[in-house]
C-alpha cells in the first residue's frame, strides 16, 4: 500500500485528511511546513504528497517542481483555498498530479489518491526497467573476474570518455557488441543514439544506403529522401561490426567520414556534416587482409587508434562458472523451471571444452540444457554429445564401448525434447540443437519423430 505525506499548516485539516486516508489502508505522515515536509521526503519512502498551496515558508506550486526534480516517482496533489487558472496551469507544468480547491477535497481526494497510486506504480516500473536497461548496457553487464577480462574492461573504461575511435578484435562470440554498448554508455555521447550495423549482412549497394541514406530519385523506388545511420547517429556512436567484410569502395567513403566528418548520400552531390564516434569490430586479422588487398591500409591506421583485443573463453576458463550461473538463472526464469544448480561433472565438461564459439556458444548450450532438464540440477546428460563425451581423453576412450544404439537413443531423446519445447518449430529447434535445418529434417525422418 502507498505511503502518503500531508503538508498543511492547519492541524485540523491534517488530522481530518489523515483519518480519512488511513481508513483506506494507506500509511500517512504529516508535516506542518515545506521544510519539515522535505525532510520527511528525504528520510522516508513517500509515494504521494498532498500539499497546501499557501504555507508559512513557501508556495506549494513552486515546491512541486522541487519534489519532482529530487523524487521523480512521487506524485503531488495540491490543495488551495482560492483556486485560479494560472496557478493550476503552473502546478501541472511543475509536475503536480492534480490541483483542487479545498471544499472539494472530501469527495475528490480518495479517487485522486487511487489514480495517483496507479501512476506511482507505473513510475516505479519504468524506473526499474530503466535501471535494468542501463545495467545491461554498462560495463556492469560484463561478467567475469579473471585477469583476462578485467584487464580489457579497465582499458575500455579508460577510452570510453574520450572520442577516440576504438577497434575491437577477437574471435566470434567474445562479446564485441556488448563492449561497444558499454563504451558508448560510459561516454559523454550516451544521451544520443547508439546504432550498430553488421557490415557482412548486406551487399555493397544496400550497405551504402544503410550507412549514408539516399536522395529522392537516386534509384528506382527512392520516392523520398532517406536518412542513413551516419545521419541518424549524429552526436552519438556508430558500431561497425565485421568491418573487415566491408567492400573496398565503401572503405574509401568511410575514410572520408573519419577524416572530415562529411559524407554524401546516394544520388547527392552536397556533402552532409556528421559528428559520430566510430567503434569498429572484426574477427579477422586486418593486417593480413591488407596484404591480400582486401582492406585499405590508410583506413586500418585510422580506425586502429585504440585497439582492444577481447579474450576467448579458453583464455578465461575461471569465468565459466559465473557465466553458467548467469545464463542458468536467465533461462530458468524464461522457461518457468526451477533449476538452481549444476553438477560438478557438468561444470568440468564445460571447462574442458574448447569453445570455438566462445560466450555465444556457451549461452546456447546452457539454453539447450535448461530445455532438456526436468530436475533442479543441470547434469552432464543434458549436454551435447561432443561436449559431454569427447571433453577429454578418458571420456573419448569410453565412447569406444558405447553402442551405436545408445548414442542414437540419446540423440533421439534430445531432438524430441527440443521439438516439444519449440512446439514443433523446426527452425528454432535446429538453432538450439546447433545443427542445420536439413540435418534436423533428416534426423526426424530417421528416428521417426512425430
C-alpha positions as CSV (number, residue, x, y, z in Angstrom):
1,X,0.0,0.0,0.0
2,X,1.3,3.5,-0.8
3,X,2.6,5.9,1.7
4,X,1.2,9.5,1.8
5,X,2.6,12.7,3.2
6,X,0.2,15.5,4.1
7,X,1.7,19.0,4.2
8,X,-0.6,21.7,5.7
9,X,-0.1,24.3,8.4
10,X,-3.6,23.8,9.7
11,X,-3.6,20.9,12.2
12,X,-7.3,20.2,12.0
13,X,-7.1,19.8,8.2
14,X,-4.1,17.5,8.5
15,X,-5.9,15.4,11.2
16,X,-9.1,15.1,9.2
17,X,-7.4,14.1,5.9
18,X,-5.1,11.7,7.8
19,X,-8.1,9.9,9.4
20,X,-10.0,9.7,6.1
21,X,-7.0,8.4,4.2
22,X,-5.8,6.0,6.9
23,X,-9.2,4.3,6.9
24,X,-8.5,3.3,3.3
25,X,-5.4,1.4,4.5
26,X,-2.7,3.9,3.5
27,X,0.2,4.8,5.7
28,X,0.0,8.5,6.4
29,X,2.7,11.0,7.5
30,X,2.2,14.7,8.4
31,X,4.2,17.9,8.2
32,X,3.3,21.5,9.0
33,X,5.5,23.3,6.5
34,X,7.6,22.7,3.4
35,X,10.9,22.4,5.3
36,X,9.7,19.5,7.5
37,X,7.9,18.0,4.5
38,X,11.1,18.0,2.5
39,X,13.0,16.4,5.5
40,X,10.3,13.6,5.7
41,X,10.7,13.0,1.9
42,X,14.5,12.6,2.4
43,X,14.2,10.2,5.2
44,X,11.1,8.2,4.4
45,X,9.9,6.5,1.1
46,X,6.9,8.6,0.2
47,X,4.7,7.8,-2.8
48,X,2.1,10.6,-2.8
49,X,2.3,14.2,-1.3
50,X,-0.9,16.1,-0.5
51,X,0.2,19.7,-0.1
52,X,-1.4,23.0,0.6
53,X,-0.6,25.8,-1.8
54,X,0.0,28.6,0.7
55,X,2.3,27.7,3.6
56,X,4.3,29.8,6.1
57,X,7.6,29.0,4.4
58,X,6.7,28.9,0.7
59,X,4.4,28.1,-2.1
60,X,3.2,24.5,-2.8
61,X,3.1,25.2,-6.6
62,X,6.8,26.0,-6.6
63,X,7.5,23.2,-4.2
64,X,6.0,20.7,-6.7
65,X,9.0,21.3,-9.0
66,X,11.5,20.7,-6.2
67,X,9.8,17.4,-5.3
68,X,9.7,16.2,-8.9
69,X,13.3,17.1,-9.5
70,X,14.5,15.2,-6.4
71,X,11.9,12.4,-6.2
72,X,10.6,11.8,-9.8
73,X,8.4,8.9,-8.9
74,X,6.4,10.9,-6.2
75,X,3.0,12.2,-7.2
76,X,1.7,15.5,-5.8
77,X,-1.9,16.6,-5.2
78,X,-2.2,20.4,-4.4
79,X,-4.9,21.9,-2.2
80,X,-5.8,25.6,-2.3
81,X,-8.5,27.7,-0.6
82,X,-8.7,30.0,-3.7
83,X,-8.2,28.2,-6.9
84,X,-7.2,30.1,-10.0
85,X,-6.4,29.0,-13.6
86,X,-2.8,30.4,-13.8
87,X,-1.8,28.6,-10.6
88,X,-3.4,25.4,-11.8
89,X,-1.6,25.5,-15.1
90,X,1.7,26.2,-13.4
91,X,1.1,23.4,-10.9
92,X,0.6,20.8,-13.7
93,X,3.6,22.2,-15.6
94,X,5.7,21.8,-12.4
95,X,4.7,18.1,-12.3
96,X,1.7,18.1,-9.9
97,X,-0.7,15.2,-10.5
98,X,-3.8,17.5,-9.8
99,X,-4.8,20.8,-8.3
100,X,-8.1,21.0,-6.4
101,X,-9.9,23.6,-4.3
102,X,-10.5,22.9,-0.6
103,X,-14.1,22.0,0.0
104,X,-14.0,19.7,-3.0
105,X,-11.4,17.6,-1.3
106,X,-13.8,15.5,0.8
107,X,-15.4,13.9,-2.3
108,X,-12.4,14.1,-4.8
109,X,-9.4,13.3,-2.6
110,X,-9.8,9.5,-2.4
111,X,-10.5,8.9,-6.1
112,X,-7.5,11.1,-6.9
113,X,-5.3,9.2,-4.4
114,X,-6.2,5.9,-6.1
115,X,-5.4,7.3,-9.6
116,X,-2.2,8.8,-8.3
117,X,-1.3,5.4,-6.8
118,X,-1.6,3.8,-10.2
119,X,0.7,6.4,-11.7
120,X,3.2,5.8,-8.9
121,X,3.3,2.1,-9.6
122,X,3.9,2.9,-13.3
123,X,6.6,5.4,-12.5
124,X,8.4,2.8,-10.3
125,X,8.1,0.1,-13.0
126,X,9.6,2.5,-15.6
127,X,12.4,3.4,-13.3
128,X,13.1,-0.2,-12.6
129,X,13.2,-1.0,-16.3
130,X,15.5,2.0,-17.0
131,X,17.9,0.7,-14.3
132,X,17.8,-2.8,-15.8
133,X,18.5,-1.3,-19.3
134,X,21.3,0.9,-18.0
135,X,22.9,-2.1,-16.3
136,X,22.5,-4.2,-19.4
137,X,24.3,-1.5,-21.5
138,X,27.0,-0.7,-19.0
139,X,30.3,-2.3,-18.0
140,X,28.4,-4.0,-15.1
141,X,26.8,-6.3,-17.7
142,X,30.2,-7.8,-18.5
143,X,30.5,-11.0,-16.4
144,X,33.9,-12.2,-15.2
145,X,36.6,-11.7,-12.6
146,X,39.5,-13.3,-14.4
147,X,42.5,-11.1,-15.1
148,X,42.0,-11.7,-18.8
149,X,38.6,-9.9,-18.8
150,X,39.2,-7.3,-16.1
151,X,42.3,-6.0,-17.9
152,X,40.3,-5.3,-21.1
153,X,37.4,-3.8,-19.2
154,X,39.8,-1.5,-17.5
155,X,41.2,-0.4,-20.9
156,X,37.7,0.1,-22.3
157,X,36.7,2.2,-19.3
158,X,39.7,4.5,-19.8
159,X,38.9,5.1,-23.5
160,X,35.1,5.4,-23.1
161,X,35.0,9.0,-22.0
162,X,37.1,10.1,-25.0
163,X,36.1,10.5,-28.6
164,X,38.9,8.1,-29.8
165,X,37.9,5.6,-32.5
166,X,38.1,2.1,-31.0
167,X,38.8,-1.2,-32.8
168,X,37.6,-4.3,-31.0
169,X,39.3,-7.5,-32.1
170,X,38.9,-11.1,-31.1
171,X,37.2,-14.3,-32.0
172,X,33.5,-14.6,-32.9
173,X,31.2,-14.7,-29.9
174,X,33.5,-12.9,-27.4
175,X,31.1,-10.0,-26.8
176,X,32.3,-7.2,-29.1
177,X,28.9,-5.5,-29.3
178,X,28.4,-5.7,-25.5
179,X,31.7,-3.9,-25.1
180,X,30.7,-1.3,-27.8
181,X,27.5,-0.6,-26.0
182,X,29.3,-0.3,-22.6
183,X,31.8,2.1,-24.1
184,X,29.0,4.3,-25.6
185,X,27.0,4.1,-22.3
186,X,30.1,5.4,-20.3
187,X,30.8,8.2,-22.8
188,X,29.6,11.8,-23.0
189,X,27.5,10.7,-26.0
190,X,25.4,8.3,-24.0
191,X,22.2,10.5,-24.3
192,X,22.3,10.2,-28.1
193,X,21.9,7.2,-30.4
194,X,24.0,4.1,-30.5
195,X,23.4,2.4,-33.8
196,X,25.0,-1.0,-34.7
197,X,25.3,-2.5,-38.2
198,X,26.9,-5.8,-39.3
199,X,28.9,-5.0,-42.4
200,X,28.8,-8.6,-43.5
201,X,25.0,-8.8,-43.5
202,X,24.5,-6.5,-46.6
203,X,25.6,-6.3,-50.2
204,X,27.6,-3.3,-51.3
205,X,24.7,-1.2,-52.5
206,X,22.4,-1.9,-49.6
207,X,25.2,-1.3,-47.1
208,X,26.0,2.0,-48.7
209,X,22.3,3.0,-48.5
210,X,22.1,1.9,-44.8
211,X,25.1,3.9,-43.8
212,X,24.6,7.1,-45.8
213,X,21.0,7.2,-46.9
214,X,19.8,8.4,-50.3
215,X,18.2,11.3,-52.2
216,X,14.8,11.0,-53.7
217,X,15.2,9.6,-57.3
218,X,18.6,8.2,-56.6
219,X,17.4,4.8,-57.8
220,X,14.1,3.1,-58.7
221,X,11.8,3.1,-55.8
222,X,13.5,6.0,-54.0
223,X,10.4,8.2,-53.7
224,X,11.8,10.5,-50.9
225,X,15.0,11.4,-49.1
226,X,16.1,8.8,-46.6
227,X,18.5,9.2,-43.7
228,X,21.3,6.8,-43.2
229,X,23.0,5.6,-40.0
230,X,25.6,8.3,-40.0
231,X,22.9,11.0,-40.1
232,X,20.7,9.3,-37.5
233,X,23.6,8.8,-35.1
234,X,24.8,12.4,-35.2
235,X,26.3,13.3,-31.8
236,X,26.2,9.6,-30.9
237,X,28.0,6.4,-31.7
238,X,28.1,4.1,-34.8
239,X,29.2,0.5,-34.2
240,X,30.6,-1.2,-37.4
241,X,30.6,-4.9,-36.7
242,X,32.6,-7.1,-39.0
243,X,34.3,-4.1,-40.6
244,X,36.8,-6.5,-42.3
245,X,33.9,-7.6,-44.6
246,X,33.2,-4.0,-45.9
247,X,33.8,-3.6,-49.7
248,X,36.8,-1.6,-50.7
249,X,34.7,1.2,-52.4
250,X,32.8,1.8,-49.1
251,X,36.0,1.7,-47.2
252,X,37.1,4.8,-49.1
253,X,33.8,6.5,-48.3
254,X,34.2,5.6,-44.6
255,X,37.7,7.1,-44.6
256,X,36.2,10.4,-45.7
257,X,33.8,10.4,-42.7
258,X,36.6,9.7,-40.3
259,X,38.9,12.4,-41.7
260,X,36.4,15.2,-42.5
261,X,33.2,14.3,-40.7
262,X,31.4,14.6,-44.1
263,X,29.6,12.1,-46.4
264,X,27.5,12.0,-49.5
265,X,24.1,10.4,-49.6
266,X,23.5,8.1,-52.5
267,X,22.5,10.2,-55.5
268,X,23.5,13.5,-53.9
269,X,26.3,16.0,-54.6
270,X,26.1,18.1,-51.5
271,X,28.1,16.8,-48.5
272,X,26.4,16.4,-45.1
273,X,28.3,17.0,-41.9
274,X,28.1,14.5,-39.1
275,X,29.7,14.2,-35.7
276,X,29.8,10.5,-34.7
277,X,32.2,8.3,-32.7
278,X,33.0,5.1,-34.5
279,X,33.6,1.8,-32.8
280,X,34.6,-1.0,-35.2
281,X,34.9,-4.7,-34.7
282,X,36.4,-7.6,-36.5
283,X,37.3,-11.3,-36.0
284,X,39.8,-11.1,-39.0
285,X,43.5,-10.2,-38.9
286,X,43.2,-6.9,-40.7
287,X,47.0,-6.7,-41.4
288,X,46.8,-10.0,-43.3
289,X,43.7,-8.6,-45.1
290,X,45.8,-5.5,-46.1
291,X,48.5,-7.8,-47.6
292,X,45.8,-9.7,-49.6
293,X,44.4,-6.4,-50.9
294,X,41.1,-6.8,-49.1
295,X,41.4,-3.9,-46.7
296,X,42.8,-0.4,-47.0
297,X,45.9,0.3,-45.1
298,X,45.1,4.0,-44.5
299,X,41.6,3.1,-43.1
300,X,43.2,0.5,-40.8
301,X,45.5,3.1,-39.3
302,X,42.6,5.5,-38.9
303,X,40.4,3.0,-37.0
304,X,43.2,1.4,-35.1
305,X,43.7,4.4,-32.8
306,X,42.8,2.3,-29.7
307,X,42.6,-1.4,-30.1
308,X,41.1,-3.7,-27.6
309,X,41.5,-7.5,-28.1
310,X,38.8,-9.4,-26.4
311,X,39.9,-12.7,-24.8
312,X,38.5,-16.0,-26.0
313,X,36.6,-18.2,-23.4
314,X,39.5,-20.6,-23.5
315,X,41.6,-17.7,-22.0
316,X,39.2,-17.1,-19.2
317,X,38.1,-20.6,-18.0
318,X,37.9,-19.2,-14.5
319,X,34.8,-17.2,-15.6
320,X,32.9,-20.1,-17.0
321,X,31.1,-20.9,-13.7
322,X,30.0,-17.3,-13.3
323,X,28.7,-17.2,-16.9
324,X,26.9,-20.6,-16.4
325,X,25.1,-19.4,-13.3
326,X,24.1,-16.2,-15.0
327,X,22.7,-18.0,-18.1
328,X,21.1,-20.7,-15.9
329,X,19.2,-18.1,-13.9
330,X,18.1,-16.3,-17.1
331,X,16.8,-19.3,-18.9
332,X,15.2,-20.9,-15.9
333,X,13.2,-17.8,-15.4
334,X,12.4,-17.7,-19.2
335,X,11.2,-21.3,-19.3
336,X,9.5,-21.2,-15.9
337,X,11.7,-24.0,-14.5
338,X,13.2,-24.2,-11.0
339,X,16.7,-25.2,-11.9
340,X,19.1,-23.9,-9.2
341,X,22.4,-25.7,-9.7
342,X,24.7,-27.6,-12.0
343,X,26.6,-30.8,-11.3
344,X,30.3,-30.9,-10.9
345,X,30.6,-33.3,-13.9
346,X,28.6,-30.8,-16.0
347,X,30.9,-27.9,-14.9
348,X,34.0,-30.0,-15.5
349,X,32.9,-30.9,-19.0
350,X,32.3,-27.2,-19.8
351,X,35.7,-26.2,-18.6
352,X,37.3,-28.9,-20.8
353,X,35.5,-27.8,-23.9
354,X,37.5,-25.6,-26.4
355,X,34.6,-23.2,-27.0
356,X,35.3,-22.1,-30.6
357,X,32.1,-20.1,-30.5
358,X,33.0,-18.6,-27.1
359,X,30.3,-17.0,-24.9
360,X,27.7,-17.2,-27.6
361,X,28.2,-20.9,-27.9
362,X,28.2,-21.3,-24.1
363,X,24.9,-19.4,-23.9
364,X,23.3,-21.7,-26.5
365,X,24.5,-24.8,-24.7
366,X,23.0,-23.6,-21.3
367,X,19.7,-22.7,-23.0
368,X,19.6,-26.2,-24.6
369,X,20.4,-27.9,-21.3
370,X,17.7,-26.0,-19.4
371,X,15.1,-27.1,-22.0
372,X,16.2,-30.7,-21.7
373,X,16.3,-30.8,-17.9
374,X,13.4,-31.8,-15.8
375,X,15.1,-31.8,-12.4
376,X,16.5,-28.9,-10.2
377,X,20.1,-29.5,-11.4
378,X,21.8,-29.5,-14.8
379,X,23.5,-32.8,-15.4
380,X,26.0,-33.9,-17.9
381,X,23.3,-35.9,-19.8
382,X,21.8,-32.6,-20.9
383,X,24.9,-31.6,-22.8
384,X,25.5,-32.2,-26.5
385,X,27.5,-35.4,-27.0
386,X,30.5,-33.6,-28.4
387,X,30.9,-31.8,-25.0
388,X,29.7,-34.5,-22.6
389,X,31.6,-37.4,-24.2
390,X,34.6,-36.0,-26.0
391,X,35.8,-33.4,-23.5
392,X,39.0,-35.4,-22.5
393,X,41.0,-38.5,-23.5
394,X,39.5,-40.7,-20.8
395,X,35.9,-39.9,-21.9
396,X,36.9,-40.4,-25.6
397,X,38.1,-43.9,-24.7
398,X,34.8,-44.6,-23.0
399,X,32.9,-43.7,-26.2
400,X,34.5,-46.7,-28.0
401,X,32.5,-49.0,-25.9
402,X,29.2,-47.1,-26.3
403,X,26.9,-48.8,-28.7
404,X,25.5,-47.1,-31.8
405,X,22.1,-47.8,-30.4
406,X,22.7,-45.9,-27.1
407,X,24.2,-42.9,-29.0
408,X,21.2,-42.8,-31.3
409,X,18.8,-43.1,-28.4
410,X,20.3,-40.2,-26.6
411,X,20.2,-38.1,-29.8
412,X,16.6,-39.0,-30.5
413,X,15.6,-38.1,-26.9
414,X,17.3,-34.7,-27.1
415,X,15.7,-33.9,-30.5
416,X,12.3,-34.9,-29.2
417,X,12.6,-32.7,-26.1
418,X,13.8,-29.7,-28.0
419,X,11.0,-30.1,-30.6
420,X,8.5,-30.3,-27.7
421,X,9.9,-27.1,-26.2
422,X,9.6,-25.2,-29.5
423,X,6.1,-26.6,-30.1
424,X,7.3,-28.2,-33.3
425,X,9.1,-25.2,-34.7
426,X,11.9,-26.9,-36.5
427,X,13.9,-23.8,-37.4
428,X,14.1,-22.8,-33.7
429,X,14.8,-26.4,-32.7
430,X,17.7,-26.6,-35.3
431,X,19.1,-23.4,-33.8
432,X,19.0,-24.8,-30.2
433,X,20.5,-28.1,-31.3
434,X,23.1,-26.3,-33.4
435,X,22.5,-28.3,-36.5
436,X,21.3,-27.4,-40.0
437,X,17.6,-27.4,-40.7
438,X,18.2,-30.1,-43.4
439,X,20.0,-32.3,-40.9
440,X,17.2,-31.9,-38.4
441,X,14.6,-33.0,-41.0
442,X,16.8,-36.0,-41.9
443,X,17.1,-37.0,-38.2
444,X,13.3,-36.5,-37.6
445,X,12.7,-38.9,-40.5
446,X,15.4,-41.3,-39.5
447,X,14.2,-41.6,-35.9
448,X,10.5,-41.4,-36.9
449,X,9.9,-38.5,-34.5
450,X,6.4,-37.2,-34.7
